[in-house]
Amino acid sequence: MGLINWIFDFYQHSRIERATDEARELRAELNTIRNTRGDVDGERMLRAIGELALAVKTVQRLAVEKGLCTEAEFQRRAREIDLEDGRADGMSPP
C-alpha cells in the first residue's frame, strides 16, 4: 500500500470514528428528552429547545458585539440559510 493510500485510509477511518462518536452522543442526547416509558417528555423537550435558543442568541449577540457582522448581515444570512431547503419557513433541517 502506497503512502497516499495509507493516508487516505487513515483519514477515512478517522471520519468513520468521528461519525460513530457523534451518533452515540446524539442517541444519548435523545434519551435525555424521553421519559421512562420511552415517550418524548414535553417538559424536557422544551428545556432542550430553550437551551438551544439561549446558545444561538448568545452566539448571535457575540458576533455582533465583536464586530464580526452587523445585525442586518446576520438576519440577511439567516434568511439565505432558511431558503437552502427551498422554503422560507424560519427553520432549518437538523
C-alpha positions as CSV (number, residue, x, y, z in Angstrom):
1,M,0.0,0.0,0.0
2,G,1.4,3.4,-1.0
3,L,1.7,6.3,1.3
4,I,-1.1,8.2,-0.3
5,N,-3.4,5.2,0.1
6,W,-2.4,4.8,3.7
7,I,-3.1,8.5,4.4
8,F,-6.5,8.3,2.7
9,D,-7.3,5.1,4.6
10,F,-6.3,6.7,7.9
11,Y,-8.4,9.8,7.1
12,Q,-11.5,7.7,6.2
13,H,-11.2,5.7,9.4
14,S,-10.9,8.8,11.5
15,R,-14.1,10.2,9.8
16,I,-16.0,7.0,10.4
17,E,-14.8,7.0,14.0
18,R,-15.9,10.7,14.4
19,A,-19.4,9.9,12.9
20,T,-19.8,6.9,15.2
21,D,-19.0,9.1,18.2
22,E,-21.4,11.8,17.0
23,A,-24.2,9.2,16.6
24,R,-23.5,7.9,20.1
25,E,-23.7,11.4,21.5
26,L,-27.0,12.1,19.6
27,R,-28.6,8.9,20.9
28,A,-27.6,9.9,24.5
29,E,-29.0,13.4,24.0
30,L,-32.2,11.9,22.6
31,N,-32.5,9.8,25.7
32,T,-32.5,12.9,27.9
33,I,-35.8,14.1,26.4
34,R,-37.5,10.7,26.8
35,N,-39.4,9.6,29.9
36,T,-39.1,6.1,31.5
37,R,-41.6,4.7,29.0
38,G,-39.6,6.0,26.0
39,D,-42.1,8.7,25.1
40,V,-41.0,12.2,24.5
41,D,-41.2,14.2,27.6
42,G,-42.7,17.6,26.7
43,E,-41.0,19.4,29.6
44,R,-37.6,18.0,28.8
45,M,-38.1,18.9,25.1
46,L,-39.0,22.5,25.9
47,R,-35.9,22.7,28.2
48,A,-33.7,21.4,25.4
49,I,-35.2,23.9,22.9
50,G,-34.7,26.7,25.5
51,E,-31.1,25.7,25.9
52,L,-30.6,25.7,22.1
53,A,-32.3,29.1,21.8
54,L,-30.0,30.5,24.5
55,A,-26.9,29.2,22.8
56,V,-28.0,30.7,19.4
57,K,-28.8,34.1,20.9
58,T,-25.5,34.1,22.7
59,V,-23.5,33.4,19.5
60,Q,-25.6,35.9,17.6
61,R,-25.0,38.7,20.1
62,L,-21.3,37.9,20.5
63,A,-20.9,38.0,16.7
64,V,-22.5,41.5,16.5
65,E,-20.7,42.8,19.7
66,K,-17.3,41.6,18.5
67,G,-17.9,43.3,15.1
68,L,-17.9,40.0,13.1
69,C,-21.1,41.2,11.4
70,T,-23.9,43.6,11.9
71,E,-27.4,42.7,13.0
72,A,-28.7,43.3,9.4
73,E,-25.9,41.0,8.0
74,F,-26.8,38.3,10.5
75,Q,-30.5,38.5,9.6
76,R,-29.8,38.5,5.9
77,R,-27.6,35.4,6.2
78,A,-30.3,33.7,8.3
79,R,-32.8,34.3,5.6
80,E,-30.4,32.9,3.0
81,I,-29.8,29.8,5.0
82,D,-33.6,29.4,5.6
83,L,-34.1,29.2,1.8
84,E,-31.5,26.5,1.4
85,D,-34.1,23.8,1.8
86,G,-36.4,25.6,-0.7
87,R,-38.8,27.0,1.9
88,A,-38.9,30.3,3.7
89,D,-40.3,28.9,6.9
90,G,-38.0,30.2,9.6
91,M,-36.5,26.8,10.2
92,S,-33.5,24.7,9.0
93,P,-33.5,21.0,8.9
94,P,-31.3,19.5,11.6
